[in-house]
Amino acid sequence: MTTNCIQKPKESYKDSIFTSGTVGWPGATHVSGRNFKPVIDRALAMPGFQEGGIDRSVMLALQGMP
């Protein structure tokens, strides 16, 4: 999360919510110093997409990335 207008995430999402910059949320992991290792580690631990699954798009937004 990189916005100042966030909403309370579902409890089931808490391990997958990360904040950065001036944004924070109780219980969410805060990424600082451009160290995105916690985000990458969490992504690698997730099961990923099943081959042959439903066609769909996944939107990813990175704010402030050069």
MMTF fields as JSON, N, C-alpha, C and O atoms, coordinates in Angstrom:
{
  "mmtfVersion": "1.0.0",
  "mmtfProducer": "UNKNOWN",
  "numBonds": 263,
  "numAtoms": 264,
  "numGroups": 66,
  "numChains": 1,
  "numModels": 1,
  "chainsPerModel": [1],
  "groupsPerChain": [66],
  "chainIdList": ["A"],
  "bondAtomList": [4, 2, 8, 6, 12, 10, 16, 14, 20, 18, 24, 22, 28, 26, 32, 30, 36, 34, 40, 38, 44, 42, 48, 46, 52, 50, 56, 54, 60, 58, 64, 62, 68, 66, 72, 70, 76, 74, 80, 78, 84, 82, 88, 86, 92, 90, 96, 94, 100, 98, 104, 102, 108, 106, 112, 110, 116, 114, 120, 118, 124, 122, 128, 126, 132, 130, 136, 134, 140, 138, 144, 142, 148, 146, 152, 150, 156, 154, 160, 158, 164, 162, 168, 166, 172, 170, 176, 174, 180, 178, 184, 182, 188, 186, 192, 190, 196, 194, 200, 198, 204, 202, 208, 206, 212, 210, 216, 214, 220, 218, 224, 222, 228, 226, 232, 230, 236, 234, 240, 238, 244, 242, 248, 246, 252, 250, 256, 254, 260, 258],
  "bondOrderList": [1, 1, 1, 1, 1, 1, 1, 1, 1, 1, 1, 1, 1, 1, 1, 1, 1, 1, 1, 1, 1, 1, 1, 1, 1, 1, 1, 1, 1, 1, 1, 1, 1, 1, 1, 1, 1, 1, 1, 1, 1, 1, 1, 1, 1, 1, 1, 1, 1, 1, 1, 1, 1, 1, 1, 1, 1, 1, 1, 1, 1, 1, 1, 1, 1],
  "groupList": [{"groupName": "MET", "atomNameList": ["N", "CA", "C", "O"], "elementList": ["N", "C", "C", "O"], "formalChargeList": [0, 0, 0, 0], "bondAtomList": [1, 0, 2, 1, 3, 2], "bondOrderList": [1, 1, 2], "singleLetterCode": "M", "chemCompType": "L-PEPTIDE LINKING"}, {"groupName": "THR", "atomNameList": ["N", "CA", "C", "O"], "elementList": ["N", "C", "C", "O"], "formalChargeList": [0, 0, 0, 0], "bondAtomList": [1, 0, 2, 1, 3, 2], "bondOrderList": [1, 1, 2], "singleLetterCode": "T", "chemCompType": "L-PEPTIDE LINKING"}, {"groupName": "ASN", "atomNameList": ["N", "CA", "C", "O"], "elementList": ["N", "C", "C", "O"], "formalChargeList": [0, 0, 0, 0], "bondAtomList": [1, 0, 2, 1, 3, 2], "bondOrderList": [1, 1, 2], "singleLetterCode": "N", "chemCompType": "L-PEPTIDE LINKING"}, {"groupName": "CYS", "atomNameList": ["N", "CA", "C", "O"], "elementList": ["N", "C", "C", "O"], "formalChargeList": [0, 0, 0, 0], "bondAtomList": [1, 0, 2, 1, 3, 2], "bondOrderList": [1, 1, 2], "singleLetterCode": "C", "chemCompType": "L-PEPTIDE LINKING"}, {"groupName": "ILE", "atomNameList": ["N", "CA", "C", "O"], "elementList": ["N", "C", "C", "O"], "formalChargeList": [0, 0, 0, 0], "bondAtomList": [1, 0, 2, 1, 3, 2], "bondOrderList": [1, 1, 2], "singleLetterCode": "I", "chemCompType": "L-PEPTIDE LINKING"}, {"groupName": "GLN", "atomNameList": ["N", "CA", "C", "O"], "elementList": ["N", "C", "C", "O"], "formalChargeList": [0, 0, 0, 0], "bondAtomList": [1, 0, 2, 1, 3, 2], "bondOrderList": [1, 1, 2], "singleLetterCode": "Q", "chemCompType": "L-PEPTIDE LINKING"}, {"groupName": "LYS", "atomNameList": ["N", "CA", "C", "O"], "elementList": ["N", "C", "C", "O"], "formalChargeList": [0, 0, 0, 0], "bondAtomList": [1, 0, 2, 1, 3, 2], "bondOrderList": [1, 1, 2], "singleLetterCode": "K", "chemCompType": "L-PEPTIDE LINKING"}, {"groupName": "PRO", "atomNameList": ["N", "CA", "C", "O"], "elementList": ["N", "C", "C", "O"], "formalChargeList": [0, 0, 0, 0], "bondAtomList": [1, 0, 2, 1, 3, 2], "bondOrderList": [1, 1, 2], "singleLetterCode": "P", "chemCompType": "L-PEPTIDE LINKING"}, {"groupName": "GLU", "atomNameList": ["N", "CA", "C", "O"], "elementList": ["N", "C", "C", "O"], "formalChargeList": [0, 0, 0, 0], "bondAtomList": [1, 0, 2, 1, 3, 2], "bondOrderList": [1, 1, 2], "singleLetterCode": "E", "chemCompType": "L-PEPTIDE LINKING"}, {"groupName": "SER", "atomNameList": ["N", "CA", "C", "O"], "elementList": ["N", "C", "C", "O"], "formalChargeList": [0, 0, 0, 0], "bondAtomList": [1, 0, 2, 1, 3, 2], "bondOrderList": [1, 1, 2], "singleLetterCode": "S", "chemCompType": "L-PEPTIDE LINKING"}, {"groupName": "TYR", "atomNameList": ["N", "CA", "C", "O"], "elementList": ["N", "C", "C", "O"], "formalChargeList": [0, 0, 0, 0], "bondAtomList": [1, 0, 2, 1, 3, 2], "bondOrderList": [1, 1, 2], "singleLetterCode": "Y", "chemCompType": "L-PEPTIDE LINKING"}, {"groupName": "ASP", "atomNameList": ["N", "CA", "C", "O"], "elementList": ["N", "C", "C", "O"], "formalChargeList": [0, 0, 0, 0], "bondAtomList": [1, 0, 2, 1, 3, 2], "bondOrderList": [1, 1, 2], "singleLetterCode": "D", "chemCompType": "L-PEPTIDE LINKING"}, {"groupName": "PHE", "atomNameList": ["N", "CA", "C", "O"], "elementList": ["N", "C", "C", "O"], "formalChargeList": [0, 0, 0, 0], "bondAtomList": [1, 0, 2, 1, 3, 2], "bondOrderList": [1, 1, 2], "singleLetterCode": "F", "chemCompType": "L-PEPTIDE LINKING"}, {"groupName": "GLY", "atomNameList": ["N", "CA", "C", "O"], "elementList": ["N", "C", "C", "O"], "formalChargeList": [0, 0, 0, 0], "bondAtomList": [1, 0, 2, 1, 3, 2], "bondOrderList": [1, 1, 2], "singleLetterCode": "G", "chemCompType": "PEPTIDE LINKING"}, {"groupName": "VAL", "atomNameList": ["N", "CA", "C", "O"], "elementList": ["N", "C", "C", "O"], "formalChargeList": [0, 0, 0, 0], "bondAtomList": [1, 0, 2, 1, 3, 2], "bondOrderList": [1, 1, 2], "singleLetterCode": "V", "chemCompType": "L-PEPTIDE LINKING"}, {"groupName": "TRP", "atomNameList": ["N", "CA", "C", "O"], "elementList": ["N", "C", "C", "O"], "formalChargeList": [0, 0, 0, 0], "bondAtomList": [1, 0, 2, 1, 3, 2], "bondOrderList": [1, 1, 2], "singleLetterCode": "W", "chemCompType": "L-PEPTIDE LINKING"}, {"groupName": "ALA", "atomNameList": ["N", "CA", "C", "O"], "elementList": ["N", "C", "C", "O"], "formalChargeList": [0, 0, 0, 0], "bondAtomList": [1, 0, 2, 1, 3, 2], "bondOrderList": [1, 1, 2], "singleLetterCode": "A", "chemCompType": "L-PEPTIDE LINKING"}, {"groupName": "HIS", "atomNameList": ["N", "CA", "C", "O"], "elementList": ["N", "C", "C", "O"], "formalChargeList": [0, 0, 0, 0], "bondAtomList": [1, 0, 2, 1, 3, 2], "bondOrderList": [1, 1, 2], "singleLetterCode": "H", "chemCompType": "L-PEPTIDE LINKING"}, {"groupName": "ARG", "atomNameList": ["N", "CA", "C", "O"], "elementList": ["N", "C", "C", "O"], "formalChargeList": [0, 0, 0, 0], "bondAtomList": [1, 0, 2, 1, 3, 2], "bondOrderList": [1, 1, 2], "singleLetterCode": "R", "chemCompType": "L-PEPTIDE LINKING"}, {"groupName": "LEU", "atomNameList": ["N", "CA", "C", "O"], "elementList": ["N", "C", "C", "O"], "formalChargeList": [0, 0, 0, 0], "bondAtomList": [1, 0, 2, 1, 3, 2], "bondOrderList": [1, 1, 2], "singleLetterCode": "L", "chemCompType": "L-PEPTIDE LINKING"}],
  "groupTypeList": [0, 1, 1, 2, 3, 4, 5, 6, 7, 6, 8, 9, 10, 6, 11, 9, 4, 12, 1, 9, 13, 1, 14, 13, 15, 7, 13, 16, 1, 17, 14, 9, 13, 18, 2, 12, 6, 7, 14, 4, 11, 18, 16, 19, 16, 0, 7, 13, 12, 5, 8, 13, 13, 4, 11, 18, 9, 14, 0, 19, 16, 19, 5, 13, 0, 7],
  "groupIdList": [1, 2, 3, 4, 5, 6, 7, 8, 9, 10, 11, 12, 13, 14, 15, 16, 17, 18, 19, 20, 21, 22, 23, 24, 25, 26, 27, 28, 29, 30, 31, 32, 33, 34, 35, 36, 37, 38, 39, 40, 41, 42, 43, 44, 45, 46, 47, 48, 49, 50, 51, 52, 53, 54, 55, 56, 57, 58, 59, 60, 61, 62, 63, 64, 65, 66],
  "secStructList": [7, 7, 7, 1, 1, 7, 7, 7, 7, 7, 4, 4, 4, 4, 4, 4, 7, 3, 3, 3, 6, 6, 7, 7, 7, 6, 6, 1, 3, 3, 3, 7, 6, 6, 7, 7, 2, 2, 2, 2, 2, 2, 2, 2, 2, 1, 7, 7, 7, 7, 6, 6, 7, 7, 7, 7, 7, 7, 7, 7, 7, 7, 6, 6, 7, 7],
  "xCoordList": [0.851, 0.0, 0.887, 1.811, 0.6, 1.382, 0.466, 0.819, -0.678, -1.634, -2.057, -1.895, -2.589, -3.05, -4.548, -5.13, -5.178, -6.621, -6.901, -7.688, -6.248, -6.425, -7.599, -8.023, -8.108, -9.196, -8.675, -7.667, -9.354, -8.95, -8.976, -10.011, -7.826, -7.806, -8.474, -8.581, -8.918, -9.462, -8.367, -7.188, -8.751, -7.778, -6.978, -5.792, -7.627, -6.94, -5.87, -5.025, -5.883, -4.89, -3.71, -2.707, -3.811, -2.819, -1.376, -0.491, -1.118, 0.251, 0.741, 1.932, -0.169, 0.195, 0.073, 0.145, -0.11, -0.204, 1.109, 1.591, 1.669, 2.923, 2.724, 2.024, 3.331, 3.254, 4.652, 5.652, 4.701, 6.004, 5.836, 4.719, 6.961, 6.922, 6.265, 6.541, 5.391, 4.723, 3.468, 2.838, 3.105, 1.889, 2.198, 3.249, 1.3, 1.441, 0.068, -0.944, 0.049, -1.21, -0.877, 0.077, -1.631, -1.35, -1.325, -2.275, -0.254, -0.127, 0.442, 0.793, 0.541, 1.108, 2.625, 3.139, 3.333, 4.791, 5.151, 4.647, 6.022, 6.444, 7.772, 8.737, 7.817, 9.022, 9.724, 9.125, 10.984, 11.721, 13.076, 13.59, 13.64, 14.961, 15.014, 16.072, 13.878, 13.798, 14.195, 14.616, 14.058, 14.335, 13.025, 12.225, 12.819, 11.58, 11.668, 10.812, 12.686, 12.862, 11.634, 11.239, 11.01, 9.818, 8.687, 7.962, 8.532, 7.488, 7.809, 6.94, 9.064, 9.495, 9.386, 8.911, 9.828, 9.743, 8.295, 8.011, 7.381, 5.964, 5.417, 4.677, 5.779, 5.306, 5.808, 5.059, 7.058, 7.615, 6.983, 6.94, 6.497, 5.866, 4.421, 3.856, 3.831, 2.444, 2.364, 3.347, 1.204, 1.08, 1.138, 1.436, 0.866, 0.913, -0.343, -1.341, -0.269, -1.413, -1.334, -0.248, -2.471, -2.554, -2.484, -3.123, -1.719, -1.673, -3.022, -3.673, -3.443, -4.718, -5.914, -7.048, -5.672, -6.763, -7.542, -7.342, -8.407, -9.242, -8.351, -7.489, -8.569, -7.84, -8.288, -9.482, -7.341, -7.657, -6.414, -5.305, -6.601, -5.498, -5.207, -6.103, -3.969, -3.572, -2.913, -1.94, -3.438, -2.893, -1.928, -2.229, -0.785, 0.229, 0.585, 0.887, 0.555, 0.904, 2.053, 1.981, 3.1, 4.248, 4.389, 4.641, 4.227, 4.293, 5.686, 6.309, 6.169, 7.447, 8.655, 9.766, 8.45, 9.578, 10.191, 9.469, 11.513, 12.143, 12.049, 12.526],
  "yCoordList": [-1.177, 0.0, 1.227, 1.345, 2.126, 3.359, 4.565, 5.557, 4.507, 5.601, 5.996, 5.233, 7.176, 7.611, 7.389, 7.851, 6.688, 6.438, 4.936, 4.486, 4.185, 2.736, 2.333, 3.074, 1.157, 0.603, -0.61, -1.202, -0.969, -2.127, -3.382, -3.717, -4.077, -5.304, -6.461, -6.448, -7.454, -8.667, -9.323, -9.236, -9.97, -10.672, -11.688, -11.89, -12.33, -13.356, -12.763, -13.501, -11.453, -10.795, -10.238, -9.836, -10.208, -9.494, -9.893, -9.039, -11.178, -11.612, -11.167, -11.26, -10.684, -10.279, -8.776, -8.311, -8.021, -6.566, -5.962, -6.281, -5.09, -4.415, -2.921, -2.5, -2.13, -0.681, -0.132, -0.808, 1.112, 1.761, 3.266, 3.783, 3.953, 5.414, 5.835, 5.284, 6.823, 7.351, 6.564, 6.833, 5.601, 4.815, 3.66, 3.028, 3.388, 2.255, 1.711, 2.396, 0.484, -0.116, -1.085, -1.853, -1.07, -1.979, -3.441, -3.918, -4.126, -5.53, -5.788, -6.925, -4.756, -4.923, -4.76, -3.972, -5.504, -5.393, -4.116, -3.869, -3.302, -2.045, -2.254, -2.736, -1.892, -1.99, -0.643, 0.391, -0.657, 0.611, 0.454, -0.654, 1.587, 1.572, 0.816, 0.322, 0.723, 0.028, -1.443, -2.05, -2.012, -3.427, -4.201, -4.318, -4.726, -5.413, -6.916, -7.663, -7.365, -8.794, -9.423, -10.516, -8.788, -9.401, -9.599, -10.592, -8.68, -8.782, -9.941, -10.752, -10.006, -11.06, -12.43, -13.387, -12.518, -13.797, -14.268, -15.454, -13.343, -13.707, -14.169, -15.15, -13.465, -13.851, -15.242, -16.042, -15.532, -16.839, -17.96, -19.109, -17.627, -18.627, -18.931, -19.94, -18.071, -18.262, -19.366, -19.63, -20.017, -21.132, -20.725, -21.566, -19.477, -19.055, -19.451, -19.87, -19.309, -19.597, -21.026, -21.55, -21.639, -22.983, -22.911, -22.052, -23.801, -23.854, -24.287, -25.155, -23.682, -24.038, -23.472, -23.885, -22.532, -21.934, -20.931, -20.818, -20.226, -19.227, -18.08, -17.604, -17.636, -16.477, -15.239, -14.96, -14.514, -13.273, -12.407, -12.882, -11.169, -10.227, -9.949, -9.991, -9.668, -9.272, -7.915, -7.755, -6.928, -5.585, -5.378, -5.721, -4.821, -4.527, -3.063, -2.598, -2.33, -0.92, -0.665, -1.0, -0.078, 0.292, 1.799, 2.374, 2.427, 3.869, 4.321, 3.764, 5.318, 5.914, 5.095, 5.331, 4.147, 3.34, 4.047, 4.466, 4.185, 4.881, 4.073, 4.511],
  "zCoordList": [0.0, 0.0, 0.0, 0.805, -0.9, -0.961, -1.05, -1.689, -0.439, -0.502, 0.91, 1.862, 1.017, 2.333, 2.508, 3.489, 1.567, 1.676, 1.579, 0.745, 2.437, 2.419, 3.291, 4.178, 3.024, 3.817, 4.561, 4.176, 5.608, 6.402, 5.518, 4.941, 5.414, 4.601, 5.345, 6.571, 4.584, 5.196, 6.022, 5.68, 7.093, 7.939, 7.137, 7.394, 6.163, 5.365, 4.457, 3.951, 4.238, 3.382, 4.178, 3.587, 5.501, 6.313, 6.027, 6.05, 5.758, 5.48, 4.112, 3.817, 3.275, 1.923, 1.701, 0.564, 2.765, 2.663, 3.158, 4.245, 2.339, 2.669, 2.471, 1.55, 3.324, 3.193, 2.968, 3.214, 2.493, 2.297, 2.437, 2.466, 2.521, 2.642, 3.943, 5.008, 3.832, 5.027, 5.389, 6.412, 4.56, 4.794, 5.735, 5.624, 6.645, 7.542, 7.892, 7.746, 8.349, 8.79, 9.915, 9.793, 11.0, 12.102, 11.635, 11.013, 11.934, 11.577, 10.19, 9.875, 9.351, 8.008, 8.07, 8.864, 7.234, 7.169, 6.428, 5.333, 7.02, 6.399, 5.681, 6.275, 4.407, 3.587, 3.654, 3.361, 4.037, 4.102, 3.429, 3.277, 3.031, 2.418, 1.098, 0.707, 0.406, -0.885, -0.782, -1.767, 0.422, 0.629, 0.442, 1.37, -0.765, -1.091, -0.866, -1.339, -0.154, 0.1, 0.765, 0.359, 1.767, 2.368, 1.351, 1.423, 0.42, -0.601, -1.549, -1.871, -1.99, -2.908, -2.243, -2.854, -0.993, -0.274, -0.154, -0.317, 0.132, 0.26, -1.089, -1.157, -2.159, -3.498, -3.871, -4.432, -3.566, -3.891, -3.067, -3.506, -1.882, -1.018, -1.426, -1.003, -2.238, -2.668, -3.717, -4.408, -3.844, -4.786, -6.257, -7.105, -6.581, -7.981, -8.734, -8.147, -10.046, -10.9, -11.41, -11.66, -11.558, -12.102, -13.625, -14.233, -14.243, -15.695, -16.218, -15.637, -17.319, -17.915, -17.173, -17.414, -16.273, -15.511, -16.345, -17.554, -15.702, -16.356, -16.838, -16.1, -18.095, -18.602, -17.844, -17.743, -17.323, -16.629, -16.589, -16.83, -16.291, -16.19, -14.729, -13.887, -14.439, -13.097, -13.211, -13.948, -12.482, -12.551, -11.392, -10.249, -11.696, -10.69, -10.821, -11.92, -9.727, -9.752, -8.802, -7.619, -9.315, -8.493, -8.544, -9.603, -7.413, -7.357, -6.987, -6.084, -7.676, -7.338, -7.765, -7.289, -8.649, -9.128, -10.325, -11.229, -10.346, -11.49, -12.758, -13.805]
}
